[in-house]
Amino acid sequence: MKKRLIALLLAGTMALSMAACGSNDNTGSSAPSGSGGDVQQSQQGGSTPEGASPEVTAPPVEVTGFGEAPMLADQVSAGTLPKVEDRLPVEDDVFVDQVDAAGNALEIGTYGGVINLAGAGGSWGLSRPVLESIIRYNTDGTYYANVIKSFDHNDDYTVWTFKLREGMKWSDGDDFNADDITFWYYMCHLTNYDTKKSWACLKETVNDEDAWAVLEKVDDYTVTWTFVNPKFPADFIENGDFKWCWAPSHYLIDLIPDSIYVENPYWEKTGLDDETVLKNAQAKGIDAATVNDLGKAVAYYWWNEDGIPCLNSYTLSTKEGNNSRDAQLCILERNPYFWKVDAQGQQLPYCDEIHFNATSEDGQDQLMFRSGELDVLEVGMQDIASLLSDLGDKAQLRSFASTNWGSYLITFNYTCKEENYANLFSNSDFRQAISICVDREQVSGLLSEGFLEPGQCAPAEGNFGYDAEWEKKWTEYDVDKAKSLLEGCGLVMGSDGFYDFADGTDFVLTIYTYTDSGADQAYPVLEQYYNKAGIKCATKDIEVSAFDQEIDNNDWYAVLGPHTAIGGLSMRSRVQPFVPIAQSAEWYGDYGTYYGTNGAQGVAPEGDMAKLVEIYEKWNSTPDSAERDQYNLDIYNIHKENLWTIAYLKAAGSYCLINSNVKNYPELLVSDDLYQYQNIVHYWTLFKAE
């Protein structure tokens, strides 16, 4: 079992190396069109890394007619729903889904049934299976236009053009067009009504000040984004935060108060005060104490509010008791206006509903999966063998390759307010000592039953930048050498058998963990090795919100299992894990705050930490794919040299068991924010073969 899982993991990550080979940034169109250009296809394409191609591709098809689910056909017959042709975009703009994210041809499905999942969890839980974004990524790093029909740029990258799908509808049947984009940008985003006026993809620096893109409506189905400086693909269309740029203007217009209005050429003030807007929201079943709360709910986390029109395959039910992510049974219902069809012209999705089933006890989700009450179960690697053995052919394993740089990581506060600690942590000999004082072979057995192999904080095999030497750096167990390194850092052994600072003050390595992270289980295992090397430890396990606050306040020393882990597909995926440009990763702490506030707060990076930013700025200012990849490798080499974060084992993947009756659930996927995690499954293509 262990060998099989590792093989699956590596096979999945092997595809990721293609994402780093460079991509064709001349993305003038989205996925290849079908024969005669009649209907858009979901083949891999749009922006293809050099040399990358899926193992399986579906041939172009010409759809000559459209079908629909029986439940929708009944509504058409009853006169309560327009016919399917009137619910889809015009024929040339319909999206035909033919292949999954790994490039495998999709089976033609059958209508009906429910996909049963465990509870939705946090604020993003309901969106993960169904959220539709501007572009969509394949596992090999290629991407294509998704909600929008196409994207293009001018020669100097100062103007980006988005083409929309003519005739596309919101889930309530209202037209989706350029007005919904100008509304989102000028009434929801630049006003900070969505509380997210921070997306770097839409802003730039002009005359040392932040400036925002100028959005213009060219016609009902074309918009342009104009910048003063070149806005290259890495900082615009590939940016992981730029997931959507639209909002249902017809639904939200009476929820926008004049108090937040920003002058713009497309939308006038609504004439509504804050109190009226909150009353209007309450009439729509949305409770909010303040306008700020309301904006965040309806313009950012909108999938959690029933009744708000969307473009997703499934919409939140309006049935009382089933219309909350916290409900015992939360239901997402088929969107009758969804704009994708299969290769035979059948409107997607296949299943009628997605059910999120809340569980109240540890292990209840496994019991529900065994009994058939759940169709998909996220499972820890320690439970895989026993569950598959018990369930036999009733269940199948799906592996999601990890992009993290190792498991069981410890990182340090290099901007610690206590100078003794900051200086010690910044000494690479100290980090080497922390690394080699731990017996990774024993840790593998104790924490993963031998499943995860010893390793370092480095890209996994198959990922961009993989380096076998890096993966093994500082991994050889040697307590005596660790002590010698610690003494070389100026630490002095005290009478109690633990090291003190040279000035006689106690050195205690206080390691922060956050509740339910699993780090609390790893701490006692690692503590025994640290103690043996003369390092006195303490732990502080707190709730994640309090954990975040202490990180934000720079009131910490070391973190086990960083809340924001090192790793990702590459800098194409998300820059922040690799470069200190925002306060978003523990390993660089207040250095990131400095960059993110233009020096107003935080600590100015120095030495190699500053070099990371210098190289990043070069990476960010070139449209040349090969140059960007080289800059990315230059940044990785600095990480290899410093090892600011130490890992003890190689990265774990994530794993799901699925009901064998569920079809079109792909294999060899990737778990990463770029792919929106479970969104890479493409739930609208799943069906159940009873």
N, C-alpha and C positions, 0 to 999 in steps of 0.2 A: 504493500500500500504506500509506504513512504516513497519508494522509488518512482511509483506511478505518478504520485502527486507532484513530486519535484520535476519530473519530466514534463508534466502538463504546465507547471509554472514557467519553466524555462522556455518551453515552446511558445507560450504566450508572450513572454518578454522578448524573445528573439525578434518578433515583429516590430518591437519598439525601436530597435536600432535603425530601422528604415526611416523613422520619423526624424532622425538626426542627420540623415544623409543629405539634407537640403530639400527645399521644396520650390516648386515653380510658383513664384509670386505673381505671375501675370494671370491672375484669377479673373479673367474677363467674363467667364460664365460659370455656372454651377455644374452639376453632374451632367454627363453626356446625354444628349437628347435621343429620343427613340427614332426609329426609321422615319425619314421624312420630317423629323423635328416635330412630330405631332404632340408627343407627351414627354414630360421630363422623367428621366429614369433615376433610380437610386443606386446606380452603379458607382463603384469607387472612382472618384475623380474630382475635378474642381481645383484642387491644389495637391499635386502628387509629388512626394519626395522622389528624387532621382533614383531609378532602379527599383522603386517599390511597386509591387503589384499584388493584388490578392491572389490566393491560391485558386479560387473559383470566382468566376464572374458570370452574371446572367446576360444572355444576349439581349440586344434591344428588342422591344416588343411594340406592336402597334395596337393600342386599345381602341376598339371600335364601338364599345357600348359599356354602360356602367350598371352594376348591380348593387344591392343594398341588403342589410339585415332584415329578416322577416318582420321584426317588431317595428322597423321604420317603414317598411312597405305597407303595413297595416295602417299606420298613421297617415301615409300618403292617400290611401284608399278612403280613409275617413275624412280627408280634407283638412287635417290639422297640421300637415307638414308638406312643404313643396316637394316636387319630385326630385329624385337624386341628381339629375342633370342640372337642376337649378340651385342645388346646394353646394355643388363643387365649383372650383374655378373653371374658366373657359378651358376647352380641351387642350390647347397648347401649354397651359400652365398647371394642369393637374400633375401631382407628384405620384409616380408609379414606384412603389417599393418592391424591389426584386431580390436584393441581397441583404444579409445581415452585416453587422459592423466588422465582422472578420472576413467578409467577402464570400460567404457561402450562400448559394441560391436558397431562397425561401420556399418552403412548401406552400401550396395554395391551401388556405384554411377553410374551415367551416364556421358558420355563425353560431353564437349562443354560448351559454355557460358563464362562469365566474372564475376569476383568478383570485385565490385567497392568499393574502399575505399576513404577516404578523403586524403588530401595532405600528402606526406611522412614525412615532417618536417625535423628534424635534420639529422646528419651524419649517424645515425643508423636506420633511418626510413624505408628504403627499405629492410633492413635485417630482421626486426622484424617478419614478417610473414613467412619467408622462410629459414632462416639461418640453416644449418645443422652442428651440433657440434659433438665432440668426443663421449659424452654420452648424453642421454636425460632423463630428470626427469619426473616422474609422480607426480600428485598433492599430493600424500601421502608421498612423499620424497624418494620413491624407484627410482632406476635409472638403465639404461641398456646401453650396447654398441650400438652406433648408426652408425656413419660413419665407425668406425672401427668395425671389426667383434667381437673381444673380447679383454679383457685386463686381465693380471695376474701379480703376483709378486712372488719373491722368499721368502724363509722363514724369512729372516731378513729385508725384504722391501728395499733392496738396488738396486734391479733390477726389473724394470717393463717392461713387454712385451706387445706390441700391435700387434694383428693379423689383417691384412687387408682383404678386400673382393676381391677374385680373379676375374679378368675380369671386375672390376668396371671401369667406364669411366668418364672423365671430360665432361662437357657439349658440348664440341666441338668434342667429340669422341676419344680423345687421352687417352691412358691408364693411370689410376691412380694407382700408386704403391709406394713402399718404397722410390724411388728416389725423389718423390715429398715431402716427409717428411724430408729427409736429406737436400734437397735444401732449404726448408723453414727455418730449424733450423740454418744451417751453412752459408747460403747466405743472408737470410732475417732477422733472429731474432738475432743471436749473433753478427751480424754486426750493429745492431740497425737500419737497413734499414727500418724496419716497425715502428720505433720510439717507440717500446714497449719492449725493453730489460729490463724488470722490473718484469716479471711474477715470483712470488715467488715459484710457483710450479716447476720451472725448475732450481732453484738455491738453494744453501745451504752455510753454513759457514764452511770453512776448514782452520784451523790455523789462525783464526780471519780474514779471507778474504773471499770475495764472490767467490764461485766456481760454475761452471755450470755443469749440467748433461752431461754425455757422451752419445751421440746418436750413435747407431750402426745399420747398415743394416745387418740383418741376412740372408734374402733372399728377393725376390721381394715383398713378402707380409708379412714380419715380421720385426719389429724393436724393439730394446731394449733401455731403458733409465737407465743409471747406475749412482748411487750416492755413495759417500764415506760413508755418514751417512744414517741411515734408513730414508726413505721418506714414511711416513705413508699416508693412504688414505685421511685423512683430509687435508693434505698439498699437495696432488698431484691430484688424479683423481676427488676428490670432490671440488677442488678449483674452485671458480666461474669464474676466469679469463682464465682458460685453455680451451677455447672454440674450438680451432682448432690448428693443428700443421702441416699444409700442404700448398703448393702453387704450381701453375702450372708451373713447371720448363721449359716446352717446350715453354711457352709463355713469361715468364719473363726473360729468360736467357740473352737476349740482352738488358735488362734494368738494369743490375747490373754492376756498374762501379768498376774498380780496386781500386779506392780510399777508398772503405769501406771494402775491402776483409779481411777476417779472415782465417788464415791457418786452413785447415781441411782435412780429409782423402778422401773426396768424390768429391769435386768440385775444379777445378783449376780456376785461374784468367780468366776473360773473355777477357782481353786485350782491354777493352773499357774505354775511359776517360769520364769524367762527361759530356762534351759537346756532345759527340757522343750518349751517353745514352739518353740525353734529346731530341736529334733529333730523335732517334729511337722511343721514346715515342710519340713525336708529329706525327710521321708517323702512329701511331696506334690511333691517335685521342685523346691523353692524353696530356694536357698542364700542365707543371709544371715549376716553375721558378728556382727551385734548386733540387738537388738530394734528399735532405731531404724531400721536398714537394712531389717529385715523389714516394719515398719509402712509405711514409704514405698513399698515394693514391692507390698504386697498391698492397701493401703487408699488409695493415691493413684495410682501408675503401674500399676494392676492389669491393664491390657490387655496388658502385656508379659509376664505370667506365664501360661503355659498351665494349663488346668484350673480357673481361677477363674471361677465362673459370672458371667454378665453379662446385660444387657438389650439389647445391641447386635445389629444385623442379622447380623454375622459375628463369630465367636469365633476366638481363636488356636488353631491346630492343636496337637494333642498328639503328632503324629508326630515322632519324633526326627530332627533335622536340618532340620525345617521349623517348629520351634516357638520360634524366637528372631528378634527383629528384626534381629539381626546376621548371620543365616544367609544363605547365598548365595541360597536361595529360601525366603522366609518366607510361610506360607500362613494366610489367614483363611478359615474354613469357614462355610457357611450355618448360622445359628442356627435349629434346627427349631421353637423356641418363640417366634419373633419375632412381635410383637403388631400388626403392620401388614399390611393387605391392599390390593390395588388395587381399582379401581371395579367389577370383576367378582367380587370376593371371593377372588381368588387370593392366597394368602399370599406375602408378600415375604420375602426378596429373590428376584429372578429368577435371578441368576447363582449358580452352585454355590460359587465361591471367588473370593477376591481374592489375587493373587500379588504379592509384593514381590520384585523381582529386583535383587540387589546388582550394582553396576557397579564395576569396579576401575580404569578408565582414563578420562581426560578425553575426552569425545565418544562414549564407548561407548553411552551412553543414546540418543544420536541415531541411531547405527548400528542399535541394536536396534529403535527405532521405525520406521526405514526398512524393516527386514526383517519387520516385523509382530510382533516379539517383545514389544513394549510397545504398550499401547492408549492410554495417556495420557502426554504428555511435557511437563513444564514447560520453557519455552523462553525464552531472552533475546530482546529485541526485535531485536537485530542478526542473529539467525538466522532470523527468521520468513519473510522474503521468499524466501530461497533454499530453505528446506525446503518451503514451499508450492508453489514453482515445480517442484521435483523430484518431489513426491508427487502433485500434481494432485488429482483427486477422491478419492484414498485417505485424505486427511486434512482435518480442518476446524479452524479457529482458534476458540478460546474466550478471551474477554478478561475479566479480573477488574479492576474499577475499584479504583484505589487510594484510600485515605483519608488518605495521608500529605500533609504540607504541604511539597511540593516535593522535589527531588532534589539530591544533592550538597550536604549541609548542614554547616555548621560552627557549633559552639556553644562557649561558654567557661565556665570555672569561676569563677563569681561569688563563691564562698567560698574562693578560692585561699588557701593558707597564706601566700603571699608577698604582702604588702600592695600593693606596686607593681602587681602583675598584677591583683589583685582590684579595685583602684581603676580601673585602665585599662579592664578588661573591663566594668565597671559604667557607664562613660561611653558613652552612646548614640552620641556622635560617633565613637568608635572603631569601633563596630559598623557605622555608616554607611560609614566609610572602607573597612573590610574588604569591604563589599558593593559599593561603586561602583568599587573599584580593579580589578575583574575584568570582562573583556569577555565577557559571557554569550553573545553570538552565536558567538564563536569557541569557547567552551567547549561549546556545543551541538554544533558540528561535530566537535570533537575527541573528546568523550565519548559522543555519541549519534548521530553521523553526521547531525545535523540533526533527528533524530526528536523529541527533547524541546525544547520552546520555552523561552526565557528566562523566569524567574519568581522569585518570592520565597517565603519560608516563610509560607504562607498557605493557607487552605482552597481546594481545587480548585474549578473552575467546576462548578456542580451540587450541590456539598456545602453542608451547613448553614453559614451565615455567610460564604458567598462574597462577596468585595468586590474589584471590579476595581482600585480604587485601591490597596488593600492588596497585591494580587498584583504590582503594578508599583513599589511603594515601594522606593526606593534601588536601582533596577536599571539606571539610566543610567550608562554607562561614563564615568568622569571621573577620571583619575589625578591631575591637578593639584589638584582639589578634595579628593581623598582625602588628599593630602599636607598640605593646609591644615588639614583636620580633625585629622589626627594631631598636627600641631604645636600645634593648639589644645588638645589633650589633655595637653600638657606634654612630649611627646617632642621630643628634640633630635637633629638629623642629625649623625652622627659622621663622622670622616674616611674611614671605609671605605664610606660611601654608605648606611649603614643607621642607623635611628633607635636612640637610647639613651634610657633614663629620664633625667629631669632631674637626678637625683643622680649621673649619670655611669656608673651600672651598665648593663651590656648588656641590651638587650631582645631576647629570642629567643622567638619564638612556637613552642613545642613542640606539635606536633599529633599526637594519639594516634589510631591506627587499630588495628583488630583483624583478624587473619588471615582471609582468604577473604571479607571484607566488600565488596571491590571498591574500598574507599577508597584502597588503596595505588596504584591506577591513576589515581585522580583527583588525588592529592597533587601529583605533579610538574607537572600541568597548572596547578593553582592556584598552586603555589609561584612560578612564573615571574612571575605577576601581582603577588603579594605582594612579591617581590623588587624589581620595577620601582617599586613604591610606597614602597620603603625599609624593608620589613619583612623582617628576617632570620628564616628558618624552620628548623626541624628536625622530623624525624618519628620516631615511635616506634611500630612495628608489632609487636604482640604477640598471643599466643593469647587467645581470648575470655575464658577463665577468669582469666588474669592481668590482662586489661583490666578485667574486672568488679571485681577486687580493688583495683586502683589507684583506680577510681572510688569504691568503697566507703570507701577510706582517705583520700579527698580529696587524693590525690597526683597531680594532673593539671592541665593548663593549658587545652588546647583539644582538641576531638574532631571529627574529620571523619566524617560519616555516623553520627550518634548511634546507639548500640546500641539505645536506646529512642527511636524517632523521635517527633517532634512530629506529632500528627495522630490522626484517628479519626473515626468518624461524627459524633460530638459528645460531650458529656459523658454522654449516655445510654449510649454505648458503653463508655467507660472514662474515669474522671475523671483518673487519674494523668498522662496525657500533657499535660494543660492546667493543672493546679494542683499546687503543691509540697506534697503531703500524705503522701508516702512517698518512700523513697529508691529511686525506680524510673525516673527519667529524668535524663539527663545535664544538661539545660539548667538545672536548678535545684539540682543537687548536694546539698550539705549542708543547704540550706534544707528539703528534703524529710525529711532525717533528723531535724531538729528537731521537725517536726510529728508524724512517725511515732513518736517516742519521748516525746511529751508534754513536750518541752523538756529531756529528760535528756541528749541528745547533739545534735550538729549546731550550726547557726547560725540564730539567730532571723531570720525574714524581715523586711525593712524596706521602706518605700515601696510601690511598685506590686507588688512580690512579695508583700508582706503583704496588699495589697488583694485579690489573687487568692484568698487563703484566706478572707478576710472574706466575699467574694461567694459563694464555694463553700459556706460554712456556711449562708448564706441559701438558696441553691439546694437544699441538702440537707434543709432543714427545711420545705419547702412541698410539698403534694400537688398544687398547681395547675400544670398542664402549661404554660400560657402564661407564668406567672411564671418557671418553671424555664427556659424558652427565652430569656426576656429576660435572666435572670441569666447564662445561657450566653453570650449576645451581649455582655453587659457584660465578661465575662472575655476574650472574643475581642478586644474593643476595646483592652483593656490590652495584649494581645499585639501588636496592630497598632501601638500607640504605641511599644512598646519594642523589638520584634524581637530578642528574646534569642537566637534562632537565626537564622542567615542561610542561605538557600537560593540556589542559582545557576540552577537549572532547575526547570520545573514537574514535578510528580510523575509517575512512571512507573506504569503498571499492572503486572499480572502476567499472563502469557499461557500457555495450554496448547494443544498440538495433540492432537487426539483421532482415533483410528481412526474412519473414516466409518461403520463397521458398528456403533459404539456408539450406542445410542439413549437418549433422555431426559436427555442431558447438556445442561444449560440454557445459554443465552447470557446475557450482560449480568449477570454476578454481581459480588459484592463480596468483596475479599480483606481480611479484618479478623479480629481475635481474637474479636470478638463473634459472628462467624459460624463460628468454629473453622476458618477457612480452607477447605480442601477439603471440609469437612463440609457446606457449603452446596450441594454438588452432589447430595446425597442418593443415595449409591451403591447403596442397596438398591432403587432404582427403575431402575437401568441394566440394559439387556439388549443382547445382540448379535444383529443380524440378518445372518446369513451369506448 
